[in-house]
Amino acid sequence: MENKRVLKIVKALSDSTRLKVLGIIGKKGEISCQELIKYFSLSQPTLSHHFNKLIEAEIITSRKDGTIYLYNMNYELLENYGININKLLTNY
Amino acid sequence: MENKRVLKIVKALSDSTRLKVLGIIGKKGEISCQELIKYFSLSQPTLSHHFNKLIEAEIITSRKDGTIYLYNMNYELLENYGININKLLTNY
């Protein structure tokens, strides 16, 4: 099970859009879905797909504030798995 | 270019066989191709494909000693990218 967990995390990281999402969250901190979408020229369903992959892998957290979804990096999880995400994404 | 580098590394990690290869190298240290193959029930061409993915991403190094290929973990590269591979693969 733990092996599947690791694989899920690295698979979630293995996409240029998702790495860009993480690069933005790493720099900006907690960010709303609406704000995050502005950085991309992709459709909202496509972006939602990518956000969900990151949420399912628990790489980012999602919370609702009124009607707004806010995303943040789950540094604790990443550190537990030996991943320094901001170092990985220095150039993102 | 740097972004492509990061993506190449995480894509190379995104496979259960390759994670198992890294788990073995992480525990055993430098290991011959022949020795490594014994841990798997996959064909040699399939395994060679996986080894090459890891070598191309520079996650493992390869050197030839006589007729034997020896593989080792490229800890320096992984650390430069913020990846503590032995922590990631604790359970592999």
N, CA and C atoms of all chains as a GROMACS GRO file, in nm:
protein
  552
    1MET      N    1   0.084  -0.120   0.000
    1MET     CA    2   0.000   0.000   0.000
    1MET      C    3   0.087   0.126   0.000
    2GLU      N    4   0.191   0.120   0.083
    2GLU     CA    5   0.282   0.234   0.093
    2GLU      C    6   0.351   0.258  -0.042
    3ASN      N    7   0.385   0.148  -0.112
    3ASN     CA    8   0.446   0.161  -0.244
    3ASN      C    9   0.352   0.231  -0.341
    4LYS      N   10   0.225   0.197  -0.334
    4LYS     CA   11   0.125   0.260  -0.422
    4LYS      C   12   0.115   0.409  -0.393
    5ARG      N   13   0.130   0.442  -0.267
    5ARG     CA   14   0.125   0.582  -0.223
    5ARG      C   15   0.238   0.663  -0.286
    6VAL      N   16   0.358   0.607  -0.282
    6VAL     CA   17   0.476   0.672  -0.341
    6VAL      C   18   0.455   0.689  -0.491
    7LEU      N   19   0.409   0.583  -0.555
    7LEU     CA   20   0.387   0.587  -0.700
    7LEU      C   21   0.282   0.693  -0.734
    8LYS      N   22   0.178   0.703  -0.654
    8LYS     CA   23   0.073   0.802  -0.678
    8LYS      C   24   0.130   0.945  -0.670
    9ILE      N   25   0.216   0.967  -0.573
    9ILE     CA   26   0.276   1.099  -0.556
    9ILE      C   27   0.366   1.134  -0.676
   10VAL      N   28   0.455   1.042  -0.713
   10VAL     CA   29   0.546   1.075  -0.824
   10VAL      C   30   0.471   1.085  -0.957
   11LYS      N   31   0.366   1.006  -0.973
   11LYS     CA   32   0.285   1.018  -1.096
   11LYS      C   33   0.214   1.153  -1.100
   12ALA      N   34   0.167   1.196  -0.986
   12ALA     CA   35   0.100   1.327  -0.981
   12ALA      C   36   0.198   1.440  -1.015
   13LEU      N   37   0.324   1.418  -0.983
   13LEU     CA   38   0.426   1.520  -1.013
   13LEU      C   39   0.470   1.518  -1.160
   14SER      N   40   0.442   1.408  -1.228
   14SER     CA   41   0.497   1.386  -1.363
   14SER      C   42   0.418   1.451  -1.474
   15ASP      N   43   0.396   1.579  -1.464
   15ASP     CA   44   0.322   1.650  -1.566
   15ASP      C   45   0.363   1.797  -1.560
   16SER      N   46   0.392   1.855  -1.675
   16SER     CA   47   0.446   1.992  -1.676
   16SER      C   48   0.346   2.095  -1.622
   17THR      N   49   0.217   2.077  -1.651
   17THR     CA   50   0.116   2.170  -1.598
   17THR      C   51   0.111   2.161  -1.446
   18ARG      N   52   0.112   2.038  -1.395
   18ARG     CA   53   0.103   2.020  -1.250
   18ARG      C   54   0.229   2.072  -1.180
   19LEU      N   55   0.344   2.057  -1.244
   19LEU     CA   56   0.466   2.114  -1.185
   19LEU      C   57   0.456   2.266  -1.183
   20LYS      N   58   0.398   2.323  -1.289
   20LYS     CA   59   0.381   2.469  -1.292
   20LYS      C   60   0.285   2.515  -1.180
   21VAL      N   61   0.176   2.440  -1.163
   21VAL     CA   62   0.081   2.471  -1.053
   21VAL      C   63   0.156   2.474  -0.920
   22LEU      N   64   0.237   2.371  -0.898
   22LEU     CA   65   0.310   2.361  -0.771
   22LEU      C   66   0.414   2.472  -0.758
   23GLY      N   67   0.476   2.507  -0.871
   23GLY     CA   68   0.573   2.617  -0.869
   23GLY      C   69   0.507   2.747  -0.826
   24ILE      N   70   0.385   2.771  -0.874
   24ILE     CA   71   0.311   2.894  -0.839
   24ILE      C   72   0.270   2.891  -0.691
   25ILE      N   73   0.215   2.778  -0.647
   25ILE     CA   74   0.175   2.766  -0.506
   25ILE      C   75   0.298   2.778  -0.415
   26GLY      N   76   0.409   2.721  -0.459
   26GLY     CA   77   0.532   2.729  -0.381
   26GLY      C   78   0.578   2.873  -0.361
   27LYS      N   79   0.557   2.956  -0.464
   27LYS     CA   80   0.600   3.098  -0.456
   27LYS      C   81   0.496   3.183  -0.385
   28LYS      N   82   0.367   3.162  -0.418
   28LYS     CA   83   0.260   3.250  -0.371
   28LYS      C   84   0.202   3.209  -0.235
   29GLY      N   85   0.215   3.082  -0.200
   29GLY     CA   86   0.145   3.031  -0.082
   29GLY      C   87   0.000   3.003  -0.118
   30GLU      N   88  -0.086   2.996  -0.017
   30GLU     CA   89  -0.226   2.962  -0.042
   30GLU      C   90  -0.287   3.053  -0.149
   31ILE      N   91  -0.355   2.992  -0.242
   31ILE     CA   92  -0.406   3.067  -0.358
   31ILE      C   93  -0.544   3.014  -0.396
   32SER      N   94  -0.630   3.105  -0.443
   32SER     CA   95  -0.764   3.061  -0.483
   32SER      C   96  -0.758   2.997  -0.621
   33CYS      N   97  -0.853   2.912  -0.645
   33CYS     CA   98  -0.866   2.845  -0.774
   33CYS      C   99  -0.873   2.949  -0.887
   34GLN      N  100  -0.953   3.052  -0.867
   34GLN     CA  101  -0.971   3.157  -0.969
   34GLN      C  102  -0.839   3.228  -1.003
   35GLU      N  103  -0.762   3.257  -0.899
   35GLU     CA  104  -0.633   3.325  -0.916
   35GLU      C  105  -0.535   3.234  -0.991
   36LEU      N  106  -0.534   3.110  -0.951
   36LEU     CA  107  -0.442   3.012  -1.009
   36LEU      C  108  -0.469   2.992  -1.158
   37ILE      N  109  -0.595   2.989  -1.194
   37ILE     CA  110  -0.636   2.966  -1.333
   37ILE      C  111  -0.580   3.074  -1.426
   38LYS      N  112  -0.564   3.195  -1.374
   38LYS     CA  113  -0.515   3.308  -1.456
   38LYS      C  114  -0.375   3.284  -1.514
   39TYR      N  115  -0.298   3.196  -1.451
   39TYR     CA  116  -0.161   3.169  -1.497
   39TYR      C  117  -0.156   3.075  -1.618
   40PHE      N  118  -0.272   3.020  -1.655
   40PHE     CA  119  -0.274   2.917  -1.759
   40PHE      C  120  -0.367   2.955  -1.874
   41SER      N  121  -0.335   2.902  -1.991
   41SER     CA  122  -0.423   2.924  -2.106
   41SER      C  123  -0.505   2.798  -2.136
   42LEU      N  124  -0.515   2.712  -2.035
   42LEU     CA  125  -0.592   2.589  -2.052
   42LEU      C  126  -0.736   2.609  -2.006
   43SER      N  127  -0.824   2.520  -2.050
   43SER     CA  128  -0.966   2.530  -2.010
   43SER      C  129  -0.981   2.495  -1.862
   44GLN      N  130  -1.091   2.544  -1.803
   44GLN     CA  131  -1.114   2.515  -1.662
   44GLN      C  132  -1.128   2.363  -1.634
   45PRO      N  133  -1.200   2.287  -1.719
   45PRO     CA  134  -1.208   2.142  -1.692
   45PRO      C  135  -1.069   2.074  -1.693
   46THR      N  136  -0.985   2.116  -1.787
   46THR     CA  137  -0.849   2.059  -1.794
   46THR      C  138  -0.772   2.092  -1.668
   47LEU      N  139  -0.782   2.218  -1.626
   47LEU     CA  140  -0.711   2.258  -1.504
   47LEU      C  141  -0.768   2.187  -1.381
   48SER      N  142  -0.901   2.175  -1.376
   48SER     CA  143  -0.962   2.104  -1.263
   48SER      C  144  -0.911   1.961  -1.253
   49HIS      N  145  -0.897   1.897  -1.369
   49HIS     CA  146  -0.841   1.761  -1.374
   49HIS      C  147  -0.702   1.759  -1.307
   50HIS      N  148  -0.620   1.857  -1.344
   50HIS     CA  149  -0.484   1.862  -1.288
   50HIS      C  150  -0.486   1.893  -1.138
   51PHE      N  151  -0.569   1.988  -1.098
   51PHE     CA  152  -0.579   2.020  -0.955
   51PHE      C  153  -0.621   1.896  -0.876
   52ASN      N  154  -0.720   1.824  -0.932
   52ASN     CA  155  -0.770   1.706  -0.862
   52ASN      C  156  -0.664   1.596  -0.846
   53LYS      N  157  -0.580   1.581  -0.948
   53LYS     CA  158  -0.471   1.482  -0.939
   53LYS      C  159  -0.380   1.516  -0.822
   54LEU      N  160  -0.352   1.645  -0.806
   54LEU     CA  161  -0.264   1.690  -0.697
   54LEU      C  162  -0.332   1.676  -0.561
   55ILE      N  163  -0.464   1.701  -0.558
   55ILE     CA  164  -0.540   1.687  -0.433
   55ILE      C  165  -0.551   1.540  -0.394
   56GLU      N  166  -0.581   1.453  -0.492
   56GLU     CA  167  -0.593   1.309  -0.465
   56GLU      C  168  -0.463   1.249  -0.411
   57ALA      N  169  -0.351   1.300  -0.464
   57ALA     CA  170  -0.221   1.252  -0.416
   57ALA      C  171  -0.182   1.321  -0.285
   58GLU      N  172  -0.267   1.414  -0.241
   58GLU     CA  173  -0.246   1.490  -0.117
   58GLU      C  174  -0.123   1.581  -0.122
   59ILE      N  175  -0.079   1.614  -0.243
   59ILE     CA  176   0.035   1.705  -0.258
   59ILE      C  177  -0.010   1.847  -0.228
   60ILE      N  178  -0.134   1.879  -0.266
   60ILE     CA  179  -0.192   2.006  -0.225
   60ILE      C  180  -0.319   1.980  -0.144
   61THR      N  181  -0.350   2.077  -0.059
   61THR     CA  182  -0.473   2.069   0.019
   61THR      C  183  -0.574   2.165  -0.044
   62SER      N  184  -0.700   2.137  -0.023
   62SER     CA  185  -0.806   2.222  -0.076
   62SER      C  186  -0.903   2.254   0.037
   63ARG      N  187  -0.938   2.381   0.052
   63ARG     CA  188  -1.042   2.415   0.150
   63ARG      C  189  -1.134   2.520   0.089
   64LYS      N  190  -1.256   2.523   0.137
   64LYS     CA  191  -1.356   2.612   0.080
   64LYS      C  192  -1.379   2.730   0.176
   65ASP      N  193  -1.372   2.849   0.122
   65ASP     CA  194  -1.399   2.970   0.202
   65ASP      C  195  -1.514   3.041   0.131
   66GLY      N  196  -1.637   3.022   0.182
   66GLY     CA  197  -1.754   3.074   0.113
   66GLY      C  198  -1.770   2.998  -0.017
   67THR      N  199  -1.764   3.068  -0.130
   67THR     CA  200  -1.777   3.000  -0.259
   67THR      C  201  -1.641   2.976  -0.325
   68ILE      N  202  -1.537   3.016  -0.255
   68ILE     CA  203  -1.401   3.010  -0.312
   68ILE      C  204  -1.325   2.887  -0.264
   69TYR      N  205  -1.261   2.820  -0.358
   69TYR     CA  206  -1.171   2.709  -0.323
   69TYR      C  207  -1.030   2.763  -0.309
   70LEU      N  208  -0.965   2.728  -0.200
   70LEU     CA  209  -0.828   2.771  -0.176
   70LEU      C  210  -0.736   2.650  -0.172
   71TYR      N  211  -0.625   2.661  -0.244
   71TYR     CA  212  -0.528   2.552  -0.250
   71TYR      C  213  -0.400   2.592  -0.180
   72ASN      N  214  -0.338   2.494  -0.115
   72ASN     CA  215  -0.208   2.520  -0.053
   72ASN      C  216  -0.120   2.395  -0.064
   73MET      N  217   0.008   2.414  -0.050
   73MET     CA  218   0.101   2.302  -0.060
   73MET      C  219   0.095   2.220   0.069
   74ASN      N  220   0.098   2.089   0.055
   74ASN     CA  221   0.103   2.000   0.171
   74ASN      C  222   0.250   1.965   0.199
   75TYR      N  223   0.320   2.065   0.254
   75TYR     CA  224   0.464   2.047   0.276
   75TYR      C  225   0.492   1.929   0.368
   76GLU      N  226   0.404   1.907   0.465
   76GLU     CA  227   0.427   1.800   0.563
   76GLU      C  228   0.434   1.664   0.492
   77LEU      N  229   0.336   1.638   0.406
   77LEU     CA  230   0.337   1.511   0.334
   77LEU      C  231   0.462   1.498   0.249
   78LEU      N  232   0.493   1.603   0.173
   78LEU     CA  233   0.607   1.596   0.082
   78LEU      C  234   0.737   1.573   0.158
   79GLU      N  235   0.752   1.642   0.270
   79GLU     CA  236   0.873   1.623   0.352
   79GLU      C  237   0.881   1.481   0.407
   80ASN      N  238   0.764   1.426   0.445
   80ASN     CA  239   0.761   1.287   0.495
   80ASN      C  240   0.811   1.189   0.390
   81TYR      N  241   0.793   1.225   0.263
   81TYR     CA  242   0.838   1.138   0.154
   81TYR      C  243   0.972   1.185   0.098
   82GLY      N  244   1.039   1.273   0.168
   82GLY     CA  245   1.175   1.311   0.128
   82GLY      C  246   1.180   1.407   0.010
   83ILE      N  247   1.069   1.475  -0.017
   83ILE     CA  248   1.066   1.566  -0.132
   83ILE      C  249   1.066   1.712  -0.085
   84ASN      N  250   1.172   1.785  -0.121
   84ASN     CA  251   1.178   1.928  -0.095
   84ASN      C  252   1.125   1.996  -0.221
   85ILE      N  253   0.996   2.022  -0.222
   85ILE     CA  254   0.928   2.063  -0.346
   85ILE      C  255   0.979   2.198  -0.398
   86ASN      N  256   1.010   2.290  -0.309
   86ASN     CA  257   1.058   2.420  -0.357
   86ASN      C  258   1.198   2.410  -0.417
   87LYS      N  259   1.277   2.317  -0.367
   87LYS     CA  260   1.410   2.293  -0.426
   87LYS      C  261   1.394   2.226  -0.564
   88LEU      N  262   1.302   2.131  -0.571
   88LEU     CA  263   1.276   2.063  -0.699
   88LEU      C  264   1.232   2.163  -0.804
   89LEU      N  265   1.151   2.260  -0.762
   89LEU     CA  266   1.089   2.353  -0.856
   89LEU      C  267   1.154   2.491  -0.855
   90THR      N  268   1.279   2.498  -0.818
   90THR     CA  269   1.350   2.626  -0.809
   90THR      C  270   1.325   2.715  -0.931
   91ASN      N  271   1.324   2.653  -1.048
   91ASN     CA  272   1.312   2.733  -1.171
   91ASN      C  273   1.171   2.744  -1.227
   92TYR      N  274   1.074   2.691  -1.153
   92TYR     CA  275   0.936   2.700  -1.202
   92TYR      C  276   0.873   2.831  -1.159
   93MET      N  277   1.462   2.472  -2.023
   93MET     CA  278   1.546   2.351  -2.027
   93MET      C  279   1.548   2.284  -1.890
   94GLU      N  280   1.565   2.368  -1.788
   94GLU     CA  281   1.570   2.317  -1.650
   94GLU      C  282   1.437   2.249  -1.613
   95ASN      N  283   1.327   2.308  -1.662
   95ASN     CA  284   1.194   2.250  -1.636
   95ASN      C  285   1.184   2.111  -1.698
   96LYS      N  286   1.239   2.097  -1.820
   96LYS     CA  287   1.237   1.967  -1.887
   96LYS      C  288   1.317   1.864  -1.808
   97ARG      N  289   1.424   1.911  -1.748
   97ARG     CA  290   1.511   1.826  -1.667
   97ARG      C  291   1.433   1.769  -1.547
   98VAL      N  292   1.361   1.858  -1.479
   98VAL     CA  293   1.282   1.817  -1.362
   98VAL      C  294   1.175   1.716  -1.405
   99LEU      N  295   1.107   1.747  -1.515
   99LEU     CA  296   1.003   1.658  -1.565
   99LEU      C  297   1.061   1.521  -1.602
  100LYS      N  298   1.179   1.521  -1.663
  100LYS     CA  299   1.244   1.394  -1.700
  100LYS      C  300   1.273   1.310  -1.576
  101ILE      N  301   1.319   1.375  -1.471
  101ILE     CA  302   1.350   1.304  -1.346
  101ILE      C  303   1.224   1.245  -1.285
  102VAL      N  304   1.119   1.326  -1.271
  102VAL     CA  305   0.998   1.274  -1.206
  102VAL      C  306   0.929   1.168  -1.293
  103LYS      N  307   0.937   1.183  -1.425
  103LYS     CA  308   0.880   1.080  -1.513
  103LYS      C  309   0.957   0.949  -1.499
  104ALA      N  310   1.088   0.960  -1.487
  104ALA     CA  311   1.169   0.838  -1.470
  104ALA      C  312   1.135   0.768  -1.338
  105LEU      N  313   1.094   0.845  -1.239
  105LEU     CA  314   1.057   0.788  -1.109
  105LEU      C  315   0.917   0.726  -1.110
  106SER      N  316   0.836   0.762  -1.210
  106SER     CA  317   0.694   0.728  -1.209
  106SER      C  318   0.663   0.589  -1.263
  107ASP      N  319   0.727   0.491  -1.210
  107ASP     CA  320   0.704   0.354  -1.257
  107ASP      C  321   0.741   0.259  -1.143
  108SER      N  322   0.655   0.162  -1.116
  108SER     CA  323   0.677   0.077  -0.999
  108SER      C  324   0.803  -0.009  -1.011
  109THR      N  325   0.834  -0.055  -1.133
  109THR     CA  326   0.957  -0.134  -1.151
  109THR      C  327   1.080  -0.048  -1.125
  110ARG      N  328   1.076   0.075  -1.178
  110ARG     CA  329   1.193   0.163  -1.159
  110ARG      C  330   1.208   0.204  -1.013
  111LEU      N  331   1.096   0.222  -0.943
  111LEU     CA  332   1.106   0.253  -0.800
  111LEU      C  333   1.166   0.134  -0.725
  112LYS      N  334   1.130   0.013  -0.767
  112LYS     CA  335   1.186  -0.107  -0.703
  112LYS      C  336   1.337  -0.116  -0.730
  113VAL      N  337   1.378  -0.087  -0.854
  113VAL     CA  338   1.521  -0.085  -0.889
  113VAL      C  339   1.594   0.012  -0.795
  114LEU      N  340   1.538   0.130  -0.777
  114LEU     CA  341   1.603   0.231  -0.694
  114LEU      C  342   1.603   0.190  -0.546
  115GLY      N  343   1.495   0.124  -0.505
  115GLY     CA  344   1.489   0.073  -0.368
  115GLY      C  345   1.601  -0.026  -0.341
  116ILE      N  346   1.628  -0.113  -0.439
  116ILE     CA  347   1.734  -0.214  -0.425
  116ILE      C  348   1.872  -0.146  -0.423
  117ILE      N  349   1.894  -0.056  -0.518
  117ILE     CA  350   2.024   0.014  -0.523
  117ILE      C  351   2.044   0.098  -0.396
  118GLY      N  352   1.935   0.156  -0.347
  118GLY     CA  353   1.943   0.235  -0.224
  118GLY      C  354   1.988   0.152  -0.105
  119LYS      N  355   1.943   0.027  -0.102
  119LYS     CA  356   1.980  -0.062   0.010
  119LYS      C  357   2.117  -0.126  -0.011
  120LYS      N  358   2.142  -0.173  -0.134
  120LYS     CA  359   2.262  -0.254  -0.163
  120LYS      C  360   2.384  -0.169  -0.200
  121GLY      N  361   2.361  -0.048  -0.249
  121GLY     CA  362   2.472   0.030  -0.304
  121GLY      C  363   2.503  -0.018  -0.444
  122GLU      N  364   2.622   0.009  -0.494
  122GLU     CA  365   2.657  -0.027  -0.632
  122GLU      C  366   2.630  -0.176  -0.657
  123ILE      N  367   2.566  -0.203  -0.769
  123ILE     CA  368   2.522  -0.340  -0.798
  123ILE      C  369   2.538  -0.369  -0.947
  124SER      N  370   2.572  -0.493  -0.977
  124SER     CA  371   2.588  -0.529  -1.119
  124SER      C  372   2.450  -0.551  -1.181
  125CYS      N  373   2.446  -0.532  -1.310
  125CYS     CA  374   2.324  -0.554  -1.388
  125CYS      C  375   2.273  -0.697  -1.365
  126GLN      N  376   2.363  -0.793  -1.369
  126GLN     CA  377   2.327  -0.934  -1.353
  126GLN      C  378   2.261  -0.961  -1.216
  127GLU      N  379   2.320  -0.901  -1.114
  127GLU     CA  380   2.269  -0.918  -0.977
  127GLU      C  381   2.130  -0.854  -0.963
  128LEU      N  382   2.118  -0.735  -1.021
  128LEU     CA  383   1.994  -0.659  -1.012
  128LEU      C  384   1.877  -0.734  -1.078
  129ILE      N  385   1.907  -0.794  -1.192
  129ILE     CA  386   1.805  -0.866  -1.270
  129ILE      C  387   1.741  -0.980  -1.190
  130LYS      N  388   1.819  -1.039  -1.098
  130LYS     CA  389   1.769  -1.152  -1.017
  130LYS      C  390   1.647  -1.117  -0.931
  131TYR      N  391   1.632  -0.988  -0.902
  131TYR     CA  392   1.521  -0.945  -0.816
  131TYR      C  393   1.387  -0.935  -0.891
  132PHE      N  394   1.394  -0.954  -1.024
  132PHE     CA  395   1.273  -0.931  -1.104
  132PHE      C  396   1.238  -1.054  -1.187
  133SER      N  397   1.108  -1.066  -1.217
  133SER     CA  398   1.066  -1.176  -1.304
  133SER      C  399   1.036  -1.124  -1.445
  134LEU      N  400   1.092  -1.007  -1.476
  134LEU     CA  401   1.071  -0.947  -1.608
  134LEU      C  402   1.184  -0.988  -1.703
  135SER      N  403   1.159  -0.975  -1.834
  135SER     CA  404   1.261  -1.010  -1.933
  135SER      C  405   1.376  -0.909  -1.929
  136GLN      N  406   1.492  -0.952  -1.975
  136GLN     CA  407   1.608  -0.862  -1.975
  136GLN      C  408   1.584  -0.736  -2.061
  137PRO      N  409   1.523  -0.749  -2.182
  137PRO     CA  410   1.498  -0.626  -2.260
  137PRO      C  411   1.408  -0.527  -2.185
  138THR      N  412   1.306  -0.580  -2.116
  138THR     CA  413   1.217  -0.492  -2.039
  138THR      C  414   1.294  -0.422  -1.929
  139LEU      N  415   1.376  -0.500  -1.858
  139LEU     CA  416   1.455  -0.440  -1.750
  139LEU      C  417   1.555  -0.339  -1.805
  140SER      N  418   1.619  -0.374  -1.918
  140SER     CA  419   1.715  -0.280  -1.979
  140SER      C  420   1.648  -0.147  -2.012
  141HIS      N  421   1.526  -0.156  -2.062
  141HIS     CA  422   1.449  -0.034  -2.090
  141HIS      C  423   1.436   0.051  -1.963
  142HIS      N  424   1.402  -0.013  -1.853
  142HIS     CA  425   1.384   0.060  -1.727
  142HIS      C  426   1.518   0.116  -1.676
  143PHE      N  427   1.623   0.036  -1.683
  143PHE     CA  428   1.755   0.083  -1.639
  143PHE      C  429   1.793   0.206  -1.722
  144ASN      N  430   1.770   0.197  -1.853
  144ASN     CA  431   1.809   0.308  -1.940
  144ASN      C  432   1.733   0.438  -1.910
  145LYS      N  433   1.606   0.424  -1.876
  145LYS     CA  434   1.527   0.542  -1.837
  145LYS      C  435   1.591   0.611  -1.717
  146LEU      N  436   1.636   0.531  -1.622
  146LEU     CA  437   1.698   0.586  -1.500
  146LEU      C  438   1.836   0.646  -1.531
  147ILE      N  439   1.908   0.583  -1.622
  147ILE     CA  440   2.041   0.633  -1.662
  147ILE      C  441   2.026   0.764  -1.741
  148GLU      N  442   1.931   0.766  -1.836
  148GLU     CA  443   1.908   0.887  -1.917
  148GLU      C  444   1.870   1.007  -1.829
  149ALA      N  445   1.792   0.980  -1.725
  149ALA     CA  446   1.752   1.088  -1.634
  149ALA      C  447   1.863   1.120  -1.534
  150GLU      N  448   1.972   1.043  -1.543
  150GLU     CA  449   2.089   1.058  -1.454
  150GLU      C  450   2.058   1.029  -1.307
  151ILE      N  451   1.951   0.954  -1.284
  151ILE     CA  452   1.917   0.915  -1.146
  151ILE      C  453   2.013   0.806  -1.099
  152ILE      N  454   2.052   0.718  -1.193
  152ILE     CA  455   2.157   0.621  -1.160
  152ILE      C  456   2.273   0.640  -1.257
  153THR      N  457   2.391   0.602  -1.211
  153THR     CA  458   2.510   0.606  -1.296
  153THR      C  459   2.538   0.463  -1.341
  154SER      N  460   2.607   0.451  -1.452
  154SER     CA  461   2.643   0.321  -1.506
  154SER      C  462   2.792   0.323  -1.539
  155ARG      N  463   2.865   0.221  -1.496
  155ARG     CA  464   3.005   0.210  -1.538
  155ARG      C  465   3.035   0.065  -1.571
  156LYS      N  466   3.135   0.046  -1.659
  156LYS     CA  467   3.166  -0.088  -1.705
  156LYS      C  468   3.294  -0.135  -1.636
  157ASP      N  469   3.290  -0.256  -1.578
  157ASP     CA  470   3.408  -0.315  -1.517
  157ASP      C  471   3.431  -0.448  -1.590
  158GLY      N  472   3.521  -0.447  -1.685
  158GLY     CA  473   3.540  -0.566  -1.770
  158GLY      C  474   3.416  -0.582  -1.856
  159THR      N  475   3.348  -0.693  -1.838
  159THR     CA  476   3.226  -0.714  -1.918
  159THR      C  477   3.100  -0.685  -1.836
  160ILE      N  478   3.121  -0.641  -1.713
  160ILE     CA  479   3.008  -0.621  -1.621
  160ILE      C  480   2.967  -0.475  -1.612
  161TYR      N  481   2.837  -0.449  -1.620
  161TYR     CA  482   2.786  -0.314  -1.598
  161TYR      C  483   2.748  -0.298  -1.451
  162LEU      N  484   2.795  -0.191  -1.393
  162LEU     CA  485   2.765  -0.163  -1.253
  162LEU      C  486   2.682  -0.036  -1.243
  163TYR      N  487   2.576  -0.043  -1.164
  163TYR     CA  488   2.486   0.072  -1.146
  163TYR      C  489   2.496   0.124  -1.003
  164ASN      N  490   2.486   0.254  -0.991
  164ASN     CA  491   2.484   0.313  -0.857
  164ASN      C  492   2.390   0.433  -0.855
  165MET      N  493   2.348   0.472  -0.737
  165MET     CA  494   2.257   0.586  -0.724
  165MET      C  495   2.335   0.716  -0.743
  166ASN      N  496   2.276   0.810  -0.815
  166ASN     CA  497   2.337   0.942  -0.830
  166ASN      C  498   2.278   1.034  -0.723
  167TYR      N  499   2.323   1.013  -0.601
  167TYR     CA  500   2.268   1.089  -0.487
  167TYR      C  501   2.287   1.239  -0.505
  168GLU      N  502   2.400   1.276  -0.566
  168GLU     CA  503   2.430   1.419  -0.581
  168GLU      C  504   2.323   1.489  -0.665
  169LEU      N  505   2.290   1.428  -0.778
  169LEU     CA  506   2.185   1.487  -0.863
  169LEU      C  507   2.052   1.495  -0.790
  170LEU      N  508   2.014   1.386  -0.727
  170LEU     CA  509   1.884   1.381  -0.659
  170LEU      C  510   1.877   1.485  -0.548
  171GLU      N  511   1.984   1.498  -0.472
  171GLU     CA  512   1.987   1.599  -0.365
  171GLU      C  513   1.978   1.740  -0.422
  172ASN      N  514   2.045   1.761  -0.536
  172ASN     CA  515   2.038   1.893  -0.602
  172ASN      C  516   1.894   1.930  -0.640
  173TYR      N  517   1.815   1.827  -0.666
  173TYR     CA  518   1.676   1.851  -0.702
  173TYR      C  519   1.581   1.833  -0.582
  174GLY      N  520   1.638   1.827  -0.463
  174GLY     CA  521   1.555   1.822  -0.342
  174GLY      C  522   1.490   1.688  -0.315
  175ILE      N  523   1.545   1.582  -0.374
  175ILE     CA  524   1.485   1.449  -0.355
  175ILE      C  525   1.575   1.362  -0.266
  176ASN      N  526   1.522   1.325  -0.150
  176ASN     CA  527   1.589   1.230  -0.062
  176ASN      C  528   1.536   1.092  -0.099
  177ILE      N  529   1.604   1.028  -0.190
  177ILE     CA  530   1.551   0.906  -0.253
  177ILE      C  531   1.533   0.792  -0.152
  178ASN      N  532   1.622   0.780  -0.055
  178ASN     CA  533   1.606   0.671   0.042
  178ASN      C  534   1.488   0.694   0.136
  179LYS      N  535   1.459   0.821   0.160
  179LYS     CA  536   1.341   0.854   0.241
  179LYS      C  537   1.214   0.826   0.160
  180LEU      N  538   1.216   0.863   0.033
  180LEU     CA  539   1.102   0.838  -0.056
  180LEU      C  540   1.072   0.688  -0.063
  181LEU      N  541   1.177   0.609  -0.067
  181LEU     CA  542   1.163   0.465  -0.089
  181LEU      C  543   1.183   0.383   0.038
  182THR      N  544   1.157   0.441   0.152
  182THR     CA  545   1.176   0.372   0.280
  182THR      C  546   1.120   0.230   0.278
  183ASN      N  547   1.003   0.214   0.217
  183ASN     CA  548   0.937   0.084   0.221
  183ASN      C  549   0.961  -0.003   0.099
  184TYR      N  550   1.047   0.042   0.009
  184TYR     CA  551   1.075  -0.040  -0.109
  184TYR      C  552   1.186  -0.140  -0.079
   0.00000   0.00000   0.00000
